[in-house]
Amino acid sequence: MDKAALLVIDVQDSFLQRDYWDETALPPFRQHVLALIAGARAAGIPVVYVLHEDGDGPFAAASGFVRPMAWLPANPDAIFIKHVHNAMLDSGLQPWLAQRGIGKLLVSGIRTEQCCETTTRVASDLGFAVDFVSEATMTFAMRHPLSGKLYSAEEIREKTELVLAGRFADIVTVEQALARL
């Protein structure tokens, strides 16, 4: 079996500054991420935080918000800063994984359908086995730009699971992900 690493993507204070932030969605997400981190630590696999930095506003380096949320455990094995939607290509993560012989990734973080999904697709294309730990991802309701239909966070999560399953990743719960280590 390939060595594994846990990616905790964009769980950063920048999101707390967005008008779409949904505090009610945080408790179950936090519980799942913390369980995943604890399980990864117990299994001896590296825990990697990836933060997104770009442009102006709360994702700009100068904002002071490009930092892990306070509830995340300190001292991950590594922290990488990305400037695009996937964590693999511009952050230094890919060579770090290669140097350690890591071929399997557990993906968690914020936003399910954006940086988590994009990282999963790119990692799969690069040859990594990916467990997409959907319940340890978080997203927000979005309105379709043409139809005006409002899609719930759960509908967006389900769509992401649908398009990733079997082709780019295995869709797993925290419990399943940890049992597979």
N, C-alpha and C positions, 0 to 999 in steps of 0.2 A: 504494500500500500504506500502511496505517496505521502511524504511529509506534508503536514497541513499548517495553515495559518488562518487566524480569524481577522477579517477586515471589519473595522467599525468606521463606517464612511459618513463624514459630514455631521456627526453628532456634536454640533458646535453652537455657540451662543449667537451666531449670525441669524439663525432661524427665529430666535426669540424676538427679534426686531421686526419680523415680517407681519403684515396685517392678516395673513392667512394662518398664522400660528394657532394651533388648537390645543390649549392646555389640557383639555379633557382626554385627549388621545395619549398624553404623555405617560400616565401611570402604567398601563399594560406594556407599552413599548419599553419603558425603563426597566420594568421587571424582567422582560424577556432578554434584553441586552445584558443586564447584570448577570442573569443566570448563564447566558452564553459565555460571557467573559470568565466567570467563576469556573465553569466546566472546562473551558479551554486551558485555563491556568492549571487545573487539577490534572489534565491530560498532558501537560507539558508542551502545549503548542503555543507559538508566539501570538501575541495580541498586538495588532497594528491599528493605530488611529490614522485616518486620512482626513485632512481638512481641506476645504475648498476656499480658494482666495482668488478674487478677480475684481476688476473695475472699481466702481464707486459704491457707496452705501455700506451695509453691514458685512459684506463679504470682502471688502477692501482691507488690506493689511493695516492701514492707518486707522481703521474703525475701532480696533481693539477687541472686536467680537470674534475674530478667527482664532478661537481657542476651544478646547473640549468643554462640554457642559460640565458644570461643577459636580454633578453626581457620578460622573465616570471615574472609575478608579485611577489613581495617579500611576505613573510609571509604566506605560505600555512598553512593549519591547522596541517599538519604533513609532515615530510620527512622521508622516509625509504630507507635504503641501502639494495640491494639484491645482491647475489653472484651467482645466477642461472638465467635461462631465465624467470621464472615466479615470480611474486611479492608476491605470497601468502604464500610460505612455509618457507622461511629462513630469512625474513626481519623484522618480528614482526608486519606486516600489519594485518594478519588474526586475532590475538587476539585484536588488536586495534579496528578493525571493529566490532568484537563480543561484546566488552565492550560497544559499542555505539548502539548496536542493528541494525546495518546496514546490510541489506540483498540484496541491489541492487547496482550494480557498473556501472558507465559509464567509458568506457575504451578509452583512447587516448594516443598518444605518438609516439615514434620511436622504432623500426621498426615494421611495420604493421604485417609482417608474422613471426616475431621472438618473441620478448618479449611481444608485445601486444596480439598476437594470443595465445601464450602459457599461459599467465596470464588469458585470457578469458576462455580457456579450463579448466584450473585447478579450477578457481573460479566457473565455472558452475558445475564441478564435486563435489565441496564442498557445493553446494546448493545455491549459489548466483544467482540471476537474473542479467543478463548482457546485457547492451546496448553497442554494439560495434560501436563507433562513427567513422566510417571509414574515413570520410573526415578530421577528426582531428587526423589521423595517417599519418605517413610518412615512406617511404622506398625508396630503390634505385634499379636500374637495376641490374640483376644478370645473370651470364652465367651458363648454365647447365653443370655439370662436365663431362657428357658422350656425349651428342649430340652436345655440343658447342653452342646451341641456346641461344640467348640473350633474356631474358624476361624483358620487361619494368616494371617500378614501377607500372604503371596502371594495367598491366596484373597480377602482383603479388598481388596487392590490390584486384582485382576482384576474384582471386582464393581464397584468404583468406575469402572474403565475402561469397563465394559459400560454403566453407566447414564449416563455423561457423553458417550460417543462419539457424534458426529454430531448431537447435540441441544444440548449445552451447550459442547462443546469438541472440538478435534481432539486425539487421544491420540498423542503423539509421543515419540521418544527424544531425548536431548540432541543427537545428531548431526542429526536431522531438524529439531528446533527451530532450531538455529543456521543450517542451510541455508536456512531460510525467512525469515531476517531480511533 
